[in-house]
């Protein structure tokens, strides 16, 4: 009888079994390692390809933009929208105009950018947005709009037909009741002979737009009034006397409550004054009077020595705002589609 021999036999048996399983285990580990090394790059490549596909989908088109005569918005900004067949609006870019060039709200040049869509819009539109407005729906003031045809769109201001406009004015002061003195301290858009309205402008039926007249002299800018119809008085009268009525047309006597440094009565025929008739978006009414006109329509230099109650002509200075947009499908997207 040999005692305590059994444990040694069990240990030897375990060692023998370990050696028997060692080679298959090592082989299995090698196989797993090789598969892992092969799978990881494949996952990376697939992810990269999927990412490229998503990028191409988002930037399938490039927008090339050319702009002419786009006025600077003193308050607020423009927004360019794409419109699909379901009349859904998608924001493309917020921008403004400075020195004749379009710029983003951070001051960057805006003449080309990717279009984040995989289908062409059927229409493009430029709206005028309020100061600080950042929501994803357009304001109800559409400034320009046009369909997209053959990847091309020419957006124009079409709210009013402004191709045949003209006008004149006289220097007179009907509200003081005296036609012998201070006649050069008032300006009225009427004809000298019968005092009938003299501005040839289309009547504005939309509440989104308004005409405005102003006097400029160096750094001095004086708001004369706003109106929708040239056949009726404007909304002002703030500088006129109230003793007598003015003419039944836009105009203003300059006698009271004038801003500094204007001291009435004034001589509008001293050679320094300019009169401008402009078109303004009503959205700017929220910010009060702005010195610079939005779209100048008619302009006149009041010549030195101009007499009272004489017809003084205005010049048509209207330049139609135009934005042309060409959409080009990116080359990678073209290769994928071919």
URDALIN-V579794 format. One line per field, one symbol per residue. ss: DSSP state (H for helix, E for strand, C for the rest). burial: I if it has 9 or more other ideal C-beta (glycine too) atoms within 8 Angstrom, else O. Layout:
ss->???
burial->???
This chain:
ss->CCCCCHHHHHHHHHHHHHHHHHHHHHHHHHHHHHHHHHHHHHHHHHHHHHHHHHHHHHECEEEEEEEECCCCCCCCEEEEEEECCCCCEEEEEEEEEECCEEEECCCCECCEEEECECCCCCEEEEEEECCCCCCCCCCCCEEEEEECECCEEEEECCCCCCCCCECEEEECCHHHCCCCCCHHHEEECECCCCCCECCECCCCCCCCEEEEEEEEECCEEEEEEEECCCCCCCCCCCCCCCCCCCCCCCEEECCCCCCCCCCCCCCCCCCCCEEEEEEEEHHHHHHCCCCCCCEEEEEEECCCCCCCCCCEECEECCCCCEEEEEEEECHHHHHHHC
burial->OOOOOOOOOOOOOOOOOOOOOOOOOOOOOOOOOOOOOOOOOOOOOOOOOOOIIOOIOIIIIIIIIOIIOIIOIOIIIIIIIIIIOOOOIIIIIIIIIOOOIIIIOOOOOIOOIIIOIOOOIOIIIIIIIIOOIOOOOIIOIIIIIIOIOOOIIIIIIOOIOIOOIIIIIIIIIIIIOOOOOIIIIIIIIIIOOOIOIIIOIOOIOOOIIIIIIIIIOOOIIIOIIIIOOIOIIIOIIOIIIOOOOIIOIIIIIIIOOIOOOIOIIIOIIOOOIIIIIIIIIIIIOOOOOIOOIIIIIIIIOIOOOIOOOIIIOIOOOIOIIIIIIOIOIIOOIIOOOO
